[in-house]
Amino acid sequence: MVLGSSEAVNTAVIGEMGFSILFRLAIRSEVELGLLKEVRLKGVGLVRNFFVVYKSEKHLGLPALKLKAYLKSKNDLDDF
């Protein structure tokens, strides 16, 4: 099954349509309400890709420029 958001996945799992691996932040409310149960996976390393997007013709403000420089210094980014 392919779902488009963490919320859709949460709803599917609550509806007993399976299980999923999600970030803790995405399930915090549902766990606190007792709708979902958290099971920690020890010794499992998961890598996730994140993408930085911004409107190319718009000038970035100072905070955005500093964040961009920081991210660039932490990654091997060619077209950034």
C-alpha positions in Angstrom: 0.0 0.0 0.0 1.3 3.5 -0.8 0.0 6.4 1.3 0.9 10.0 0.8 1.5 11.2 4.3 2.4 10.1 7.9 -1.1 11.0 8.9 -2.6 8.7 6.3 -0.3 5.9 7.5 -1.3 6.5 11.1 -5.0 6.3 10.1 -4.4 3.1 8.2 -2.6 1.5 11.1 -5.3 2.6 13.6 -7.8 1.0 11.2 -5.9 -2.3 11.5 -4.6 -2.2 7.9 -1.1 -3.2 8.8 1.9 -1.7 10.5 4.6 0.8 9.6 7.9 2.3 10.6 7.5 6.0 11.3 9.5 8.7 13.1 8.5 9.1 16.7 7.4 12.7 16.2 4.8 11.5 13.6 3.1 9.2 16.1 3.5 11.1 19.3 -0.1 12.2 19.7 -1.5 8.8 18.7 0.7 7.0 21.2 -0.2 9.4 24.0 -3.9 8.8 23.2 -3.4 5.0 23.3 -4.3 4.6 19.6 -0.9 3.3 18.5 1.8 1.4 20.3 5.4 2.3 19.9 8.0 -0.5 19.5 11.6 0.6 19.5 13.9 -1.0 17.0 17.4 -1.4 18.5 20.4 -1.8 16.3 18.6 -0.8 13.1 20.1 2.1 11.2 17.7 3.8 8.9 18.8 6.6 6.5 16.4 9.1 5.1 17.0 11.6 2.3 15.9 15.1 2.9 15.6 17.8 0.2 16.0 21.5 0.4 13.8 23.4 -2.0 13.3 27.1 -2.5 12.0 29.4 -5.3 15.0 29.9 -7.6 14.3 33.4 -8.6 13.6 34.7 -5.1 16.3 36.2 -3.0 16.8 34.5 0.3 16.9 36.4 3.5 19.8 36.2 5.9 18.4 33.4 8.1 17.8 31.2 5.0 21.2 32.0 3.6 22.8 31.0 6.9 20.9 27.7 7.0 21.8 27.0 3.4 25.5 27.6 4.1 25.3 25.4 7.2 23.6 22.5 5.3 26.1 22.9 2.5 29.0 22.6 4.9 27.5 19.4 6.3 26.8 17.6 3.0 28.3 16.9 -0.4 26.0 19.2 -2.3 26.8 20.0 -5.9 23.8 22.1 -7.1 23.0 23.9 -3.8 
